């Protein structure tokens, strides 16, 4: 990592965790699309719109995480089979109730936050301020989304 001044071994560990986060975000994105298409119930209009907002954001993060991996001079994972193997998340059924969808996403937010914190911890050991800055911003956003989702859950 001469051009960035980072230690190769430490950066490799950061990239390994970034690739897991990338897999998490791919599954999260697909789950949001699933929920957007299949939501029913009294909160349909609010959730349909919110799921679209969240999957648009997740799509951007997928790209940014992959670009960060490329910046570190590694190759991002890019196969669905690899994502399914390495992700901390699990796929969801399409026939969940609106409240089950919210609960599922809240659980996923907690899992993704845990992975983000793992990425920043390892990036910190490697002196990788760029990754820390990127993922730190994601943590703040997801914590806010989790709070908003809790409010929606309490309304149902």
C-alpha positions in Angstrom: 0.0 0.0 0.0 2.9 2.3 -0.7 0.8 5.0 -2.4 -1.5 5.2 0.6 1.1 4.5 3.2 -0.8 1.7 4.8 0.5 -1.7 5.9 -0.5 -4.4 3.5 -1.3 -7.1 6.1 -3.5 -4.7 8.2 -5.2 -3.4 5.1 -6.0 -7.0 3.9 -7.8 -7.6 7.2 -9.8 -4.4 6.8 -10.8 -5.4 3.2 -11.9 -8.8 4.4 -14.3 -7.1 6.8 -15.4 -4.6 4.2 -16.2 -7.5 1.9 -18.4 -9.0 4.6 -20.1 -5.6 5.0 -20.5 -5.4 1.2 -22.3 -8.8 1.3 -24.4 -7.6 4.2 -25.5 -4.6 2.2 -26.3 -6.6 -0.9 -28.6 -8.9 1.1 -30.1 -5.9 3.0 -30.7 -4.2 -0.4 -32.5 -7.2 -1.8 -34.5 -7.6 1.4 -35.7 -4.0 1.1 -36.7 -4.5 -2.5 -38.6 -7.7 -1.5 -40.4 -5.8 1.3 -41.1 -2.8 -0.9 -42.8 -5.0 -3.5 -44.7 -7.2 -1.0 -45.7 -5.0 1.9 -49.4 -5.0 2.8 -51.3 -3.8 5.8 -52.4 -0.6 7.4 -48.9 1.0 7.0 -48.6 0.1 3.3 -48.1 3.7 2.0 -45.6 4.8 4.7 -43.6 1.5 4.5 -43.7 1.3 0.7 -42.1 4.8 0.5 -39.7 4.1 3.4 -38.5 0.8 1.9 -37.8 2.6 -1.4 -35.8 5.3 0.4 -33.8 2.7 2.3 -33.0 0.6 -0.8 -31.9 3.6 -2.8 -29.6 4.5 0.1 -28.3 0.9 0.4 -27.6 0.8 -3.4 -25.3 3.8 -3.0 -23.6 2.3 0.0 -22.9 -0.9 -2.0 -21.2 1.1 -4.6 -19.2 3.2 -2.1 -18.0 0.2 -0.1 -16.9 -1.5 -3.3 -15.1 1.7 -4.4 -13.3 1.9 -1.0 -12.1 -1.7 -1.5 -10.8 -0.8 -5.0 -9.1 2.3 -3.5 -7.3 0.1 -1.1 -6.1 -1.9 -4.2 -8.2 -5.0 -3.6 -11.0 -6.5 -5.5 -14.5 -6.4 -4.0 -16.6 -9.5 -3.8 -19.2 -9.5 -6.6 -21.0 -12.8 -6.8 -24.3 -13.5 -5.1 -23.1 -16.9 -4.0 -20.2 -15.3 -2.2 -22.5 -12.8 -0.6 -24.8 -15.5 0.7 -21.8 -17.4 2.1 -20.2 -14.5 3.8 -23.0 -12.2 4.9 -24.1 -11.9 8.5 -27.7 -11.5 7.2 -30.2 -14.1 6.1 -32.7 -13.9 3.3 -36.4 -13.2 4.2 -39.7 -14.6 3.1 -41.9 -12.4 1.0 -45.1 -13.0 3.0 -44.2 -11.2 6.2 -46.7 -8.8 7.8 -45.7 -5.1 7.9 -44.8 -5.4 11.5 -42.6 -8.5 10.9 -40.8 -6.6 8.1 -40.0 -3.8 10.5 -38.8 -6.2 13.2 -36.6 -8.0 10.6 -35.1 -4.8 9.4 -34.4 -3.6 13.0 -32.6 -6.9 13.6 -30.6 -6.5 10.4 -29.7 -2.9 11.4 -28.2 -4.3 14.6 -26.2 -6.9 12.7 -25.0 -4.4 10.1 -24.0 -1.9 12.9 -22.0 -4.7 14.6 -20.1 -5.4 11.3 -19.5 -1.7 10.7 -18.0 -1.3 14.2 -15.8 -4.3 13.4 -14.6 -2.7 10.2 -13.8 0.6 11.9 -12.0 -1.2 14.8 -9.8 -3.1 12.3 -9.3 -0.1 10.1 -8.2 1.9 13.1 -5.5 -0.7 13.9 -4.3 -0.2 10.4 -4.3 3.6 10.5 -6.9 3.6 7.7 -8.7 7.0 8.3 -10.5 6.9 4.9 -12.3 3.7 5.8 -13.0 4.9 9.4 -14.5 8.1 8.0 -16.7 6.4 5.4 -18.0 3.7 7.8 -18.4 6.2 10.7 -20.8 8.2 8.6 -22.8 5.1 7.8 -23.0 4.2 11.5 -24.5 7.6 12.3 -27.1 7.2 9.5 -28.0 3.7 10.4 -28.4 4.5 14.1 -30.8 7.3 13.1 -32.7 4.9 10.7 -32.9 2.4 13.5 -34.5 5.0 15.8 -37.0 5.9 13.0 -37.8 2.2 12.5 -38.4 1.8 16.2 -40.9 4.6 16.1 -42.7 3.0 13.2 -42.7 -0.3 15.0 -44.3 1.3 18.1 -47.0 2.9 15.9 -48.0 -0.5 14.5 
